[in-house]
Amino acid sequence: MLSREHIPHYFRILLQKGREFLSRKMVIIKSHWWGVNIGTGLTACGVMKLRKAPGSKMVIGKRCRILSKFDSNLHGLNRKSMFSTLCNSAQLVIGDDCGFSGLIIACADSITIGNRVMIGANCTITDTNSHSLDFKERFPDYYNLNRNGWKEHVITAPVIIEDDVFIGMNTIILKGVTIRKGAIIGAGSVITRSIPSYVIAAGNPAVPLKNIIVEE
């Protein structure tokens, strides 16, 4: 029997389902506008941000769930999900059955995310330093430098996240790393080096802490 205390709970569920219906329609429209290939079965709550450089590639697989509204994840999101390719040659490819909440992806080279990857609230993935390590290159006009291109003076390296990885909230994944199949990354970690399969890793920088026993 439905009691008074159940009403707010079920009202919230109904409201979220309505938001998801509208959000999905808006994300699909935006994906067509930007030339992003999104697979069937998308779930969205809140409208994510997309930015795709001309000539770059952005693919999101089937049955992915992308949350962008503050209360769509009960840990609380502090921003919308935003996927960006920064250069014409960039390639961002996401597999099937993935879940993201307030995820920022900045791809200047190559970011590949496998199937069944879950990424917790407010994480960031980037394959680039975004700025030169040379202070003069960060202010080329002031130092009278001839700058031929943004990427020429910025270090980039591919990021790969393999199948069945779980990444805890507020994690930052930096350039040039591979997170192998089935790994778990603790909340608040900073990934600066590759992580092997079937381990729990955490920290800044993140290191493997224990193995995961996998039943065959």
C-alpha positions as a printed NumPy array, in Angstrom:
array([[  0.   ,   0.   ,   0.   ],
       [  1.314,   3.443,  -0.93 ],
       [  1.996,   5.5  ,   2.186],
       [  2.541,   9.236,   2.531],
       [  6.299,   8.83 ,   2.855],
       [  6.491,   7.043,  -0.507],
       [  5.022,   9.975,  -2.451],
       [  8.195,  12.177,  -2.656],
       [ 10.275,   9.169,  -3.675],
       [  8.006,   8.112,  -6.534],
       [  7.434,  11.716,  -7.603],
       [ 11.214,  12.152,  -7.949],
       [ 11.423,   9.003, -10.074],
       [  8.621,  10.162, -12.363],
       [ 10.204,  13.606, -12.697],
       [ 13.582,  12.092, -13.574],
       [ 12.03 ,   9.82 , -16.214],
       [ 10.456,  12.877, -17.832],
       [ 13.762,  14.72 , -17.744],
       [ 15.539,  11.708, -19.237],
       [ 13.086,  11.587, -22.154],
       [ 13.632,  15.26 , -22.998],
       [ 17.384,  15.116, -22.337],
       [ 17.832,  12.161, -24.67 ],
       [ 16.07 ,  14.005, -27.483],
       [ 18.233,  17.098, -26.959],
       [ 21.501,  15.122, -26.844],
       [ 20.613,  13.311, -30.071],
       [ 19.847,  16.642, -31.766],
       [ 23.17 ,  18.083, -30.545],
       [ 25.063,  14.982, -31.703],
       [ 23.662,  15.393, -35.228],
       [ 24.553,  19.089, -35.17 ],
       [ 28.157,  18.36 , -34.194],
       [ 28.562,  15.217, -36.335],
       [ 28.952,  12.894, -33.356],
       [ 28.084,   9.229, -33.878],
       [ 25.933,   8.026, -30.935],
       [ 24.699,   4.434, -30.75 ],
       [ 21.156,   3.353, -29.973],
       [ 19.745,   3.053, -26.462],
       [ 21.249,   6.254, -25.043],
       [ 20.063,   7.383, -21.599],
       [ 20.665,  10.997, -20.566],
       [ 19.583,  13.185, -17.674],
       [ 20.561,  16.779, -18.293],
       [ 21.956,  17.909, -21.634],
       [ 25.678,  17.272, -22.014],
       [ 28.06 ,  19.622, -23.833],
       [ 29.653,  18.544, -27.12 ],
       [ 32.448,  20.217, -29.068],
       [ 33.976,  18.456, -32.07 ],
       [ 36.818,  19.946, -34.097],
       [ 36.326,  19.714, -37.905],
       [ 37.803,  16.475, -39.25 ],
       [ 38.061,  14.831, -35.839],
       [ 36.22 ,  11.68 , -34.79 ],
       [ 33.83 ,  11.259, -31.869],
       [ 31.942,   7.991, -31.376],
       [ 29.754,   7.026, -28.399],
       [ 28.613,   3.4  , -28.279],
       [ 25.266,   1.726, -27.679],
       [ 23.248,   1.892, -24.453],
       [ 25.473,   4.449, -22.748],
       [ 24.173,   6.492, -19.806],
       [ 25.39 ,  10.089, -19.547],
       [ 24.301,  12.23 , -16.603],
       [ 24.651,  16.018, -16.565],
       [ 22.156,  17.288, -14.007],
       [ 23.163,  18.069, -10.414],
       [ 20.838,  15.565,  -8.738],
       [ 20.882,  12.884, -11.449],
       [ 23.728,  11.242,  -9.522],
       [ 23.056,  11.09 ,  -5.791],
       [ 26.683,  11.944,  -5.016],
       [ 25.935,  15.315,  -6.666],
       [ 27.397,  16.634,  -9.911],
       [ 29.248,  19.941,  -9.993],
       [ 29.132,  20.278, -13.797],
       [ 27.595,  18.867, -16.955],
       [ 29.299,  16.082, -18.854],
       [ 31.364,  17.636, -21.669],
       [ 33.144,  15.773, -24.468],
       [ 35.542,  17.761, -26.676],
       [ 37.977,  17.033, -29.483],
       [ 40.56 ,  19.797, -29.634],
       [ 42.37 ,  19.097, -32.918],
       [ 41.359,  18.047, -36.429],
       [ 43.135,  14.697, -36.093],
       [ 41.765,  13.826, -32.636],
       [ 39.884,  10.562, -32.131],
       [ 37.541,   9.937, -29.201],
       [ 35.941,   6.48 , -29.235],
       [ 33.676,   5.159, -26.454],
       [ 32.355,   1.591, -26.342],
       [ 28.986,   0.13 , -25.411],
       [ 27.127,   0.028, -22.071],
       [ 29.2  ,   2.727, -20.378],
       [ 28.048,   5.079, -17.628],
       [ 29.308,   8.633, -16.988],
       [ 28.304,  11.347, -14.508],
       [ 29.589,  14.892, -14.939],
       [ 32.536,  13.552, -16.962],
       [ 34.886,  15.941, -18.779],
       [ 36.848,  14.537, -21.734],
       [ 39.394,  16.732, -23.56 ],
       [ 40.898,  14.861, -26.508],
       [ 43.703,  16.333, -28.6  ],
       [ 45.182,  13.032, -29.825],
       [ 43.396,   9.761, -28.986],
       [ 41.17 ,   8.622, -26.131],
       [ 39.663,   5.142, -26.275],
       [ 37.182,   3.85 , -23.694],
       [ 36.118,   0.208, -23.852],
       [ 32.841,  -1.537, -23.095],
       [ 31.049,  -1.584, -19.731],
       [ 33.218,   1.17 , -18.277],
       [ 31.718,   3.032, -15.318],
       [ 33.107,   6.445, -14.401],
       [ 31.91 ,   8.128, -11.206],
       [ 30.866,  11.694, -10.55 ],
       [ 32.98 ,  14.67 , -11.657],
       [ 35.943,  12.875, -13.242],
       [ 38.254,  14.307, -15.932],
       [ 40.126,  12.556, -18.762],
       [ 42.661,  14.414, -20.886],
       [ 45.36 ,  13.272, -23.289],
       [ 47.148,  16.611, -23.403],
       [ 49.017,  19.068, -21.2  ],
       [ 46.93 ,  21.783, -22.922],
       [ 49.799,  24.271, -22.489],
       [ 53.514,  24.208, -23.225],
       [ 55.964,  23.446, -20.419],
       [ 58.083,  26.356, -21.706],
       [ 56.841,  29.559, -20.055],
       [ 57.783,  31.586, -23.149],
       [ 55.582,  29.407, -25.349],
       [ 52.646,  30.087, -23.047],
       [ 52.949,  33.821, -23.875],
       [ 54.405,  33.836, -27.402],
       [ 53.3  ,  37.364, -28.256],
       [ 54.987,  38.826, -25.192],
       [ 58.273,  37.032, -26.008],
       [ 58.024,  37.747, -29.777],
       [ 57.914,  34.083, -30.76 ],
       [ 56.622,  32.788, -34.075],
       [ 54.094,  30.155, -33.133],
       [ 53.186,  27.721, -35.934],
       [ 50.455,  25.815, -34.154],
       [ 48.902,  24.999, -30.798],
       [ 49.817,  21.313, -30.775],
       [ 53.422,  21.787, -31.891],
       [ 54.506,  23.004, -28.438],
       [ 52.145,  20.904, -26.29 ],
       [ 52.771,  17.317, -25.174],
       [ 49.978,  14.849, -25.971],
       [ 49.785,  11.066, -25.66 ],
       [ 46.937,   8.558, -26.109],
       [ 44.74 ,   7.384, -23.232],
       [ 43.23 ,   3.884, -23.245],
       [ 40.666,   2.582, -20.75 ],
       [ 39.932,  -1.088, -21.372],
       [ 36.723,  -3.072, -20.798],
       [ 35.024,  -3.437, -17.392],
       [ 36.988,  -0.695, -15.63 ],
       [ 35.387,   1.185, -12.721],
       [ 36.698,   4.664, -11.896],
       [ 35.727,   6.358,  -8.625],
       [ 34.417,   9.908,  -8.44 ],
       [ 36.67 ,  12.981,  -8.705],
       [ 39.441,  11.038, -10.436],
       [ 41.772,  12.741, -12.95 ],
       [ 43.242,  10.639, -15.771],
       [ 46.209,  12.237, -17.529],
       [ 47.927,  11.711, -20.868],
       [ 49.728,   8.569, -21.976],
       [ 48.164,   6.046, -19.596],
       [ 46.408,   2.721, -20.099],
       [ 44.01 ,   1.373, -17.493],
       [ 43.779,  -2.349, -18.141],
       [ 40.704,  -4.576, -18.11 ],
       [ 38.745,  -4.898, -14.876],
       [ 40.783,  -2.419, -12.84 ],
       [ 39.15 ,  -0.332, -10.099],
       [ 40.369,   3.207,  -9.407],
       [ 39.698,   4.682,  -5.974],
       [ 37.872,   7.991,  -5.627],
       [ 39.955,  11.149,  -5.88 ],
       [ 42.896,   9.475,  -7.597],
       [ 45.26 ,  11.033, -10.135],
       [ 46.345,   8.587, -12.846],
       [ 49.783,   9.49 , -14.177],
       [ 50.985,   5.993, -15.083],
       [ 49.413,   2.852, -16.52 ],
       [ 47.412,   0.524, -14.26 ],
       [ 47.435,  -3.286, -14.744],
       [ 44.384,  -5.518, -15.057],
       [ 42.316,  -6.651, -12.073],
       [ 43.815,  -4.443,  -9.397],
       [ 42.478,  -1.795,  -7.066],
       [ 44.578,   1.352,  -7.476],
       [ 44.338,   4.687,  -5.698],
       [ 46.297,   7.75 ,  -4.663],
       [ 48.125,  10.738,  -6.136],
       [ 49.805,   9.438,  -8.176],
       [ 47.669,   6.273,  -8.202],
       [ 49.433,   2.953,  -7.582],
       [ 48.09 ,  -0.622,  -7.349],
       [ 47.084,  -1.51 ,  -3.783],
       [ 45.686,  -5.03 ,  -4.089],
       [ 44.705,  -7.629,  -6.646],
       [ 41.11 ,  -8.45 ,  -7.508],
       [ 40.239, -12.142,  -7.423],
       [ 38.441, -12.951, -10.672],
       [ 36.402, -16.146, -10.883],
       [ 36.69 , -17.975, -14.169]])
